[in-house]
Structure formats: structure tokens, C-alpha cells
């Protein structure tokens, strides 16, 4: 979890609003961000039951344009950008040649010669350099993070909240699709994506417009009980939905096949960075695999805790916390691939003491489908 605030931190355009609303601010990857407002559990439940509002303007944006933009995106990412239709988005990965993660990203196809990438805050400069260095085709790579603020409206009542301010019919946007239009009369890109396991939208707007839009969304959602939400609730929500967090489930030493993300790797498409390493790993078989667990004994399996099988060290916890929706203590861990199956008894070392836990099927939480 984030650490105490230090000096020389970056701030989003919404920083002053967070402070004025009494948010607890923390250092998150070099950014001074709100970890909570009214309380983590209250904010978590607001997103699961109604609607929550997140400032995610610390995330980075990279734009790739030109006659061979698609070719470049396909080469640097694991998923098949060439199969995207205009207005569609996909979850993908940037890899090193050895198959480990540079980052996990969202790819949006704006047009045949225009792709918009959303990348993790702490990796944005690294990602830009990685893509730029791989650019040997007729495409332009632009670092665009300073041009956007990003606000996430998440929860079962997110659509009804945002629709009051949106110029387009949000119900016509399918999951992992997006439309350009306006929110509160300001130009906006509205993507039906998110990091909570709930329905919702991530909107990209001009930084100068973001404080006004933030306040107008809060007003629009007031009748639904909207809550401003911090990184604490964002983390418990994404963990319940088993969504990977860079630096935890995925990093330079972890491949998508190990992280249970093989579905976003298209080995049957054209060549991409890291493909040879993944083909080899698939042929030989992965040695470790990400798996979910629930604590059976008293205690919480926190990030980095050792995991044992039959008393022998065998893996580590990548993320762990109480799950407010489930009223359980849950987590994700890496285990030998042969043992990474639901129903395996494990021990998590909590304060140097083994605590009983058991591997379970994931995601821990999955929202009910609506008509």
C-alpha cells in the first residue's frame, strides 16, 4: 500500500479539491494521491452498491499515429491491436524480450492511424521510451500525459450518474468500447472500462476542465449516494475482481503466462516483443502460477509474505487484504504451477507465524450481469 507523503511529489489537477474535501493524502509512486475520504470500507461499498468517483489523473497517456501506427502497436503489445475495431479498447501488455512485463496497458483504437494508450503512472516515461525505441516503422509516438486528466465513475449507478452530463448515449457503449463527445460541455473521451470489477466509465478530459467536471459529477450522483473514493478502495475493489497491479502480480520478472493472463497474449498474430520467450515457456510449461487464496486462520496475508506448502517455503503473497464485499481476508500468491489449483491447503507466514489458508477459484467477486 502507499507510504507516507514525502517531498517533491507530483500532483494531479484535482489535488486542491482532494485537500479541501478532507482526503488523506499519501505518496503513491511519486504522486500525492488521496487514499481515502470518508473511509475505505464505506467507499468500497459505495462502488459495489451505487457509484463512486476516482481521480486517476496520475495515469499516463501515449498516442501513436501514422500510416503504420497499428503495426507498431501490434509489435510492442501482446494482444492483437490489428483485430480492434474503431472505438474498441483492449487490455494488453508491454513486454521485454525475455517475456517479463514492462507494463500492462489499455489500447484504444481511435482510427486506423490513431491509437491511444493508457499506461500506469509510475511507468509512463519508461513505457514511452520502450515504445519509441521499438519504433522502426512509419509511426509517431507522442507522450501525451500532460494533455489529459482522467476521472473514473464506477458502480451500478455510474451510467445514470454520468449520463446527466454526457453528450452521447452511454448505454450504447459496450464494455471495453469508447466514444468521443462531451462531458459537462467539455471535450471528453468516455471509455466503458475500469479497475473495480463494476460497470462504469473512465473519462479523459483537459486538465483545466477536470475540477469543474469532478464537482458536476458529484452533484449529478448525489441522488444516488455517490462517494469520492481513494486508492484504498480502488485496491480492495480490484483485488476482489482479481485485476493485476503492476509491481505486485506483474513486473519485469513475471510473464503473462505465469500471471494467469495468457488470454491477452495472441501468439498467432504477427511478431511482437517477447513472443519467442513466451512460445518457449509455453512449450516447456510454466513453473509458477498466480492463484487466489482465502485465509482460514486469523490474520491477513499481506503483500510480500512468505507462503508455505506443508511447512516448506514455496511462494509469496502479491496482494492481500480484507475483502469488504465478501467479509473475508483474501489474497493472491505465486505457487509452483503443479500446486496452483483451488482447494490446496497453504500456510501464510504472518508475523513469523504460519496461518492456515486455502487456495480458491478466482475472481473472488464477479458482478451479476444485467440485461
Wavefront OBJ file of the C-alpha trace (Angstrom):
o trace
v 0.000 0.000 0.000
v 1.078 3.660 -0.401
v 3.593 5.143 2.016
v 3.562 8.399 3.969
v 3.843 11.602 1.941
v 7.342 12.869 1.161
v 8.629 15.956 -0.630
v 8.766 16.636 -4.385
v 5.655 14.669 -5.251
v 3.675 15.181 -8.434
v 0.093 16.347 -8.109
v -2.941 15.905 -10.324
v -5.123 18.857 -11.393
v -7.606 17.731 -8.726
v -5.162 17.924 -5.800
v -6.630 21.101 -4.280
v -10.120 19.592 -4.388
v -8.964 16.461 -2.570
v -7.387 18.528 0.195
v -10.464 20.753 0.508
v -12.647 17.630 0.841
v -10.531 16.320 3.703
v -8.938 13.418 1.846
v -5.998 11.638 3.450
v -3.123 12.124 1.021
v -0.275 9.645 0.516
v 2.759 9.057 -1.676
v 1.756 6.653 -4.428
v 4.529 6.011 -6.937
v 5.760 9.578 -6.666
v 2.280 11.129 -6.780
v 0.449 12.772 -3.885
v -2.888 10.976 -4.087
v -5.985 10.500 -1.901
v -6.015 7.121 -0.154
v -9.435 7.702 1.398
v -12.079 10.337 2.139
v -14.887 9.055 4.362
v -13.252 5.649 4.856
v -12.044 2.731 2.765
v -14.899 0.346 3.569
v -17.610 2.952 3.060
v -16.097 3.960 -0.287
v -15.701 0.326 -1.348
v -19.382 -0.421 -0.650
v -20.461 2.744 -2.479
v -18.873 1.425 -5.682
v -20.303 -2.078 -5.265
v -23.829 -0.870 -4.432
v -24.195 2.554 -6.066
v -21.488 4.768 -7.559
v -18.029 6.050 -6.691
v -15.754 8.702 -8.183
v -11.987 8.317 -8.564
v -9.214 10.674 -9.606
v -6.899 8.600 -11.796
v -5.200 11.522 -13.485
v -1.822 10.169 -12.397
v -2.163 7.505 -15.088
v -0.213 8.122 -18.286
v -1.296 8.501 -21.893
v 0.654 7.742 -25.043
v -0.640 8.438 -28.551
v 0.588 6.575 -31.622
v -0.277 7.950 -35.043
v 0.683 7.418 -38.648
v 0.259 5.026 -41.597
v 1.885 2.174 -39.637
v 0.572 3.009 -36.169
v -1.300 -0.293 -35.967
v 1.799 -2.213 -36.975
v 3.813 -0.572 -34.178
v 1.139 -1.172 -31.516
v 0.884 -4.817 -32.586
v 4.663 -5.199 -32.367
v 5.067 -3.732 -28.881
v 1.951 -5.284 -27.295
v 0.808 -8.835 -26.568
v -2.824 -8.564 -27.628
v -3.946 -8.173 -31.241
v -4.420 -4.470 -31.908
v -4.977 -5.366 -35.563
v -8.258 -7.035 -34.574
v -9.651 -3.944 -32.881
v -12.464 -2.015 -34.498
v -12.594 1.763 -34.339
v -13.982 2.725 -30.932
v -12.867 -0.507 -29.260
v -10.370 -0.963 -26.412
v -8.379 -3.949 -25.161
v -6.246 -4.932 -22.200
v -2.702 -5.760 -23.247
v 0.885 -5.975 -22.099
v 4.216 -4.403 -22.969
v 6.972 -6.988 -22.575
v 10.723 -7.218 -22.553
v 12.372 -9.702 -24.902
v 12.650 -12.203 -22.021
v 8.862 -12.148 -21.594
v 8.602 -10.128 -18.385
v 6.333 -7.102 -18.069
v 7.341 -3.575 -18.900
v 3.745 -2.673 -18.026
v 0.107 -3.615 -18.506
v -1.851 -1.162 -20.640
v -5.185 -0.287 -22.234
v -5.111 0.138 -26.012
v -7.864 2.225 -27.661
v -8.319 2.339 -31.441
v -9.374 5.907 -32.253
v -8.918 5.457 -36.018
v -6.941 3.293 -38.439
v -3.920 5.560 -37.971
v -4.548 6.673 -34.400
v -4.140 4.607 -31.209
v -4.490 5.875 -27.649
v -2.731 4.023 -24.817
v -3.445 4.360 -21.104
v -0.465 3.230 -19.015
v 0.445 3.026 -15.335
v 1.504 6.213 -13.582
v 4.918 5.095 -12.356
v 5.783 3.530 -15.723
v 4.692 6.177 -18.187
v 8.122 7.588 -19.072
v 9.607 4.075 -19.246
v 6.751 2.873 -21.442
v 7.136 5.817 -23.794
v 10.854 5.176 -24.189
v 10.255 1.454 -24.698
v 7.759 2.083 -27.500
v 9.795 4.893 -29.042
v 12.922 2.740 -29.141
v 10.977 -0.047 -30.845
v 9.561 2.305 -33.470
v 11.169 1.384 -36.797
v 8.084 1.990 -38.925
v 6.143 4.952 -40.263
v 4.514 5.984 -36.996
v 4.796 8.806 -34.494
v 4.897 8.158 -30.744
v 3.764 11.049 -28.557
v 3.971 11.347 -24.772
v 0.553 12.853 -24.043
v 0.100 12.571 -20.270
v 0.137 16.335 -19.718
v -2.804 16.732 -22.101
v -5.251 14.641 -20.082
v -6.862 14.330 -16.692
v -8.635 11.033 -16.060
v -11.706 10.557 -13.881
v -13.316 7.169 -13.223
v -17.033 6.833 -12.458
v -17.628 3.283 -11.229
v -20.569 1.286 -9.909
v -24.028 0.017 -10.908
v -25.347 3.595 -10.974
v -22.356 5.048 -12.846
v -24.213 5.202 -16.153
v -27.219 7.015 -14.710
v -24.900 9.469 -12.980
v -22.674 10.285 -15.931
v -25.486 10.262 -18.499
v -26.806 13.504 -16.992
v -23.639 15.246 -18.202
v -22.678 13.254 -21.307
v -23.418 14.285 -24.884
v -23.616 10.687 -26.132
v -25.849 7.739 -25.295
v -23.704 5.881 -22.786
v -25.908 2.794 -22.869
v -24.861 2.307 -26.497
v -21.212 1.916 -25.459
v -20.430 -1.760 -24.902
v -17.922 -2.993 -22.322
v -14.386 -2.137 -23.475
v -15.614 0.298 -26.114
v -15.445 4.099 -26.040
v -16.826 7.225 -27.659
v -15.603 10.767 -28.029
v -18.025 13.522 -27.169
v -18.507 15.921 -24.282
v -18.990 15.779 -20.532
v -20.329 18.958 -18.962
v -19.852 20.640 -22.354
v -16.111 19.883 -22.344
v -14.458 17.570 -24.910
v -14.116 14.091 -23.423
v -13.264 10.524 -24.293
v -15.633 8.165 -22.463
v -14.476 4.552 -22.163
v -16.589 1.812 -20.602
v -13.620 0.361 -18.769
v -12.487 0.335 -15.162
v -10.440 -1.228 -12.414
v -13.104 -2.168 -9.880
v -14.995 -5.174 -11.237
v -18.078 -2.982 -11.640
v -19.701 -1.262 -14.585
v -18.510 2.263 -15.170
v -16.613 4.735 -17.278
v -13.155 6.221 -17.405
v -13.263 9.691 -18.916
v -10.337 11.630 -20.347
v -10.642 15.416 -20.297
v -8.475 18.514 -20.474
v -6.701 19.039 -17.127
v -8.041 22.584 -16.724
v -11.629 21.330 -17.035
v -11.263 18.462 -14.571
v -12.055 20.262 -11.263
v -15.357 21.601 -12.650
v -16.265 18.227 -14.151
v -15.372 16.432 -10.895
v -17.748 18.678 -8.940
v -20.525 18.337 -11.517
v -20.274 14.545 -11.443
v -20.535 14.632 -7.652
v -23.656 16.767 -7.966
v -25.124 14.501 -10.661
v -24.593 11.453 -8.475
v -25.782 12.976 -5.223
v -29.249 11.425 -5.504
v -27.582 8.005 -5.854
v -25.279 8.418 -2.859
v -22.094 8.937 -4.840
v -18.855 8.905 -2.851
v -15.437 10.278 -3.799
v -13.097 7.296 -3.473
v -9.395 6.927 -2.811
v -6.688 4.458 -3.678
v -7.512 2.292 -0.670
v -10.943 1.323 -2.014
v -9.552 1.108 -5.541
v -7.125 -1.547 -4.307
v -9.669 -3.689 -2.440
v -12.111 -3.451 -5.345
v -9.578 -4.537 -7.960
v -8.295 -7.339 -5.704
v -11.795 -8.790 -5.263
v -12.082 -8.757 -9.070
v -8.575 -10.267 -9.446
v -7.218 -7.424 -11.519
v -3.433 -7.310 -11.653
v -1.441 -4.466 -10.106
v 1.951 -3.656 -11.593
v 4.705 -4.162 -9.039
v 2.650 -6.847 -7.304
v 1.127 -9.519 -9.556
v 3.174 -8.436 -12.569
v 6.640 -6.964 -13.042
v 9.812 -7.453 -15.083
v 10.414 -10.954 -13.696
v 6.868 -12.225 -14.280
v 5.392 -13.283 -17.642
v 1.718 -13.164 -18.676
v 1.589 -16.981 -18.690
v 2.669 -17.089 -15.048
v 0.293 -14.266 -14.092
v -2.756 -16.155 -15.437
v -3.019 -13.594 -18.239
v -2.434 -15.907 -21.200
v -5.783 -14.738 -22.617
v -4.287 -11.352 -23.508
v -1.387 -12.941 -25.409
v -2.065 -13.674 -29.083
v 0.751 -15.971 -30.191
v -0.979 -16.482 -33.531
v -0.593 -12.856 -34.620
v 2.452 -11.191 -36.182
v 5.773 -10.938 -34.349
v 5.852 -8.964 -31.097
v 8.424 -8.198 -28.423
v 8.682 -11.139 -26.013
v 6.896 -13.624 -28.264
v 9.811 -16.052 -28.616
v 10.258 -16.222 -24.840
v 6.552 -16.929 -24.312
v 6.493 -19.614 -27.002
v 9.415 -21.326 -25.296
v 7.831 -21.028 -21.860
v 4.545 -22.423 -23.138
v 6.336 -25.406 -24.694
v 8.334 -26.114 -21.531
v 5.490 -25.319 -19.157
v 5.352 -22.573 -16.547
v 6.963 -23.344 -13.223
v 4.907 -20.961 -11.110
v 1.374 -19.619 -11.349
v -0.715 -16.917 -9.740
v -3.556 -18.249 -7.608
v -6.113 -16.808 -5.201
v -6.473 -17.753 -1.553
v -8.669 -17.167 1.465
v -7.339 -17.073 4.992
v -8.749 -19.831 7.197
v -6.909 -18.834 10.341
v -6.870 -15.419 11.968
v -4.680 -12.948 10.150
v -4.248 -11.111 6.858
v -1.819 -12.293 4.190
v -0.128 -9.046 3.252
v 1.933 -8.260 0.173
v 5.329 -9.954 0.275
v 4.506 -12.506 2.976
v 6.026 -15.959 2.525
v 3.718 -18.813 1.532
v 4.467 -22.400 2.569
v 3.268 -25.787 1.365
v 3.337 -28.471 4.040
v 5.714 -26.318 6.071
v 8.159 -25.721 3.204
v 8.642 -22.218 1.664
v 7.064 -22.317 -1.796
v 5.901 -18.849 -2.855
v 4.875 -15.354 -1.828
v 1.807 -13.149 -1.475
v 1.499 -10.498 -4.187
v -1.582 -8.738 -2.789
v -3.682 -9.364 0.283
v -6.307 -7.559 2.342
v -9.749 -7.852 3.860
v -12.475 -8.072 1.194
v -15.339 -5.799 2.308
v -17.835 -7.298 -0.152
v -17.123 -10.858 0.948
v -16.305 -10.262 4.607
v -13.224 -12.455 4.238
v -9.467 -11.990 4.196
v -8.251 -12.765 0.691
v -5.108 -12.576 -1.385
v -3.152 -13.605 -4.456
v 0.087 -15.544 -4.378
v 2.557 -17.349 -6.595
v 2.936 -21.093 -6.097
v 4.583 -23.904 -8.077
v 2.353 -24.478 -11.106
v 1.582 -28.058 -10.047
v 0.141 -26.785 -6.741
v -1.662 -23.690 -8.028
v -5.142 -25.160 -8.008
v -8.248 -24.416 -5.922
v -8.542 -26.375 -2.691
v -4.835 -26.588 -1.799
v -4.081 -26.038 1.880
v -1.311 -23.479 2.369
v 0.254 -21.534 5.218
v 0.891 -17.804 5.090
v 3.635 -16.513 7.365
v 2.056 -13.688 9.354
v 4.471 -12.046 11.782
v 6.714 -15.120 11.529
v 3.840 -17.449 12.418
v 2.198 -19.870 9.943
v -1.520 -19.157 9.482
v -3.773 -21.585 7.661
v -5.205 -20.573 4.280
v -6.631 -22.304 1.233
v -6.402 -21.617 -2.487
v -9.700 -20.779 -4.184
v -11.120 -20.099 -7.643
v -10.969 -16.510 -8.877
v -12.168 -13.862 -9.356
v -13.266 -13.648 -5.747
v -16.108 -11.347 -6.800
v -17.939 -11.136 -10.115
v -20.798 -8.726 -10.645
v -24.124 -10.041 -11.839
v -24.821 -9.475 -15.497
v -27.589 -7.042 -16.325
v -29.860 -7.078 -19.319
l 1 2 3 4 5 6 7 8 9 10 11 12 13 14 15 16 17 18 19 20 21 22 23 24 25 26 27 28 29 30 31 32 33 34 35 36 37 38 39 40 41 42 43 44 45 46 47 48 49 50 51 52 53 54 55 56 57 58 59 60 61 62 63 64 65 66 67 68 69 70 71 72 73 74 75 76 77 78 79 80 81 82 83 84 85 86 87 88 89 90 91 92 93 94 95 96 97 98 99 100 101 102 103 104 105 106 107 108 109 110 111 112 113 114 115 116 117 118 119 120 121 122 123 124 125 126 127 128 129 130 131 132 133 134 135 136 137 138 139 140 141 142 143 144 145 146 147 148 149 150 151 152 153 154 155 156 157 158 159 160 161 162 163 164 165 166 167 168 169 170 171 172 173 174 175 176 177 178 179 180 181 182 183 184 185 186 187 188 189 190 191 192 193 194 195 196 197 198 199 200 201 202 203 204 205 206 207 208 209 210 211 212 213 214 215 216 217 218 219 220 221 222 223 224 225 226 227 228 229 230 231 232 233 234 235 236 237 238 239 240 241 242 243 244 245 246 247 248 249 250 251 252 253 254 255 256 257 258 259 260 261 262 263 264 265 266 267 268 269 270 271 272 273 274 275 276 277 278 279 280 281 282 283 284 285 286 287 288 289 290 291 292 293 294 295 296 297 298 299 300 301 302 303 304 305 306 307 308 309 310 311 312 313 314 315 316 317 318 319 320 321 322 323 324 325 326 327 328 329 330 331 332 333 334 335 336 337 338 339 340 341 342 343 344 345 346 347 348 349 350 351 352 353 354 355 356 357 358 359 360 361 362 363 364 365 366 367 368 369 370 371
